[in-house]
Amino acid sequence: MLAIHEAGFNTASEPVYAIHQAAHDFGVPNSTLQGHYHGRKLKKEAHAHKHCLLEVEEEILVKWIVCLGHQGVPMTLSKLQQFASDFTGEEVGEKWLSHFVKVHPELKVL
């Protein structure tokens, strides 16, 4: 998107040509460029406040679980839920737990 942005504006940050033309030239849906031009956030950014953990915190949690697994310490769903709750300072629910395991297929949780 940065390349499209840079190609579509002059040095004074004024649009060089219409959004629909830029969408056509770069093979991007017109609605996508319209949204970005008007400040619409990506779904991932718009819903970030709803997540219990930041991406970096999830990465740390995944690495920790993998490390425990290499040491022969199995991770259970209840242990994972308790650790995540302790980590965030608030109770994580069953939906968070099932989603976390689903989006991290590299984890083997009992």
HUUR-V771279 format. One record per residue. RES is the residue in three letters. PHI is phi in radians with two decimals (none if undefined). PSI is psi in radians with two decimals (none if undefined). NEAR is the number of other C-alpha atoms within 8 Angstrom. Layout:
# HUUR-V771279
RES;PHI;PSI;NEAR, RES;PHI;PSI;NEAR
This chain:
# HUUR-V771279
MET;none;-0.55;4, LEU;-1.09;-0.71;5, ALA;-1.10;-0.70;6, ILE;-1.14;-0.75;9, HIS;-1.05;-0.85;8, GLU;-1.14;-0.64;8, ALA;-1.27;-0.43;7, GLY;-1.64;-0.02;10, PHE;-2.26;2.57;12, ASN;-1.52;-3.04;10, THR;-1.15;-0.36;5, ALA;-1.60;0.24;5, SER;1.04;0.55;6, GLU;-1.75;2.42;7, PRO;-1.03;2.36;8, VAL;-1.50;-0.68;7, TYR;-2.58;2.99;8, ALA;-1.15;2.65;7, ILE;-1.05;-0.74;9, HIS;-1.11;-0.57;7, GLN;-1.23;-0.72;8, ALA;-1.10;-0.73;11, ALA;-1.05;-0.77;12, HIS;-1.12;-0.83;10, ASP;-1.09;-0.61;7, PHE;-1.77;0.00;7, GLY;1.17;0.65;6, VAL;-2.02;2.49;9, PRO;-1.01;2.42;8, ASN;-0.99;-0.72;10, SER;-1.09;-0.57;6, THR;-1.13;-0.85;8, LEU;-1.17;-0.69;11, GLN;-1.01;-0.81;9, GLY;-1.07;-0.81;10, HIS;-1.13;-0.71;9, TYR;-1.08;-0.64;7, HIS;-1.63;0.21;6, GLY;1.52;0.21;6, ARG;-1.15;2.40;7, LYS;-1.54;2.73;9, LEU;-1.18;2.69;6, LYS;-0.93;-0.74;6, LYS;-1.04;-0.72;7, GLU;-1.30;-0.71;7, ALA;-1.15;-0.54;8, HIS;-1.86;0.21;8, ALA;-1.05;-0.59;8, HIS;-1.18;-0.28;5, LYS;-1.48;-0.19;5, HIS;-1.45;2.47;7, CYS;-1.21;-0.69;6, LEU;-2.10;2.57;8, LEU;-1.26;2.82;8, GLU;-0.96;-0.77;6, VAL;-1.14;-0.62;7, GLU;-1.19;-0.68;8, GLU;-1.10;-0.72;9, GLU;-1.07;-0.73;8, ILE;-1.10;-0.78;8, LEU;-1.08;-0.76;9, VAL;-1.08;-0.80;10, LYS;-1.08;-0.67;8, TRP;-1.12;-0.78;8, ILE;-1.12;-0.75;10, VAL;-1.09;-0.74;9, CYS;-1.07;-0.78;8, LEU;-1.07;-0.71;11, GLY;-1.07;-0.70;10, HIS;-1.16;-0.45;7, GLN;-1.53;0.01;6, GLY;1.50;0.24;6, VAL;-1.74;1.91;7, PRO;-1.27;2.59;8, MET;-1.81;2.19;12, THR;-1.77;2.83;8, LEU;-1.07;-0.70;9, SER;-1.17;-0.67;6, LYS;-1.12;-0.75;8, LEU;-1.08;-0.78;10, GLN;-1.10;-0.74;11, GLN;-1.14;-0.78;8, PHE;-1.12;-0.77;8, ALA;-1.10;-0.68;11, SER;-1.13;-0.75;11, ASP;-1.12;-0.71;9, PHE;-1.12;-0.73;6, THR;-1.54;-0.36;9, GLY;1.45;0.11;6, GLU;-2.51;2.72;6, GLU;-1.18;2.23;8, VAL;-1.66;2.49;10, GLY;-1.61;3.12;7, GLU;-1.11;-0.65;6, LYS;-1.11;-0.74;6, TRP;-1.06;-0.78;8, LEU;-1.06;-0.86;12, SER;-1.16;-0.64;8, HIS;-1.16;-0.74;8, PHE;-1.04;-0.81;8, VAL;-1.16;-0.64;10, LYS;-1.17;-0.71;7, VAL;-1.46;-0.10;6, HIS;-2.17;1.24;8, PRO;-1.14;-0.23;7, GLU;-1.24;-0.23;4, LEU;-1.50;2.46;9, LYS;-1.98;1.82;6, VAL;-2.00;2.32;8, LEU;-1.48;none;6
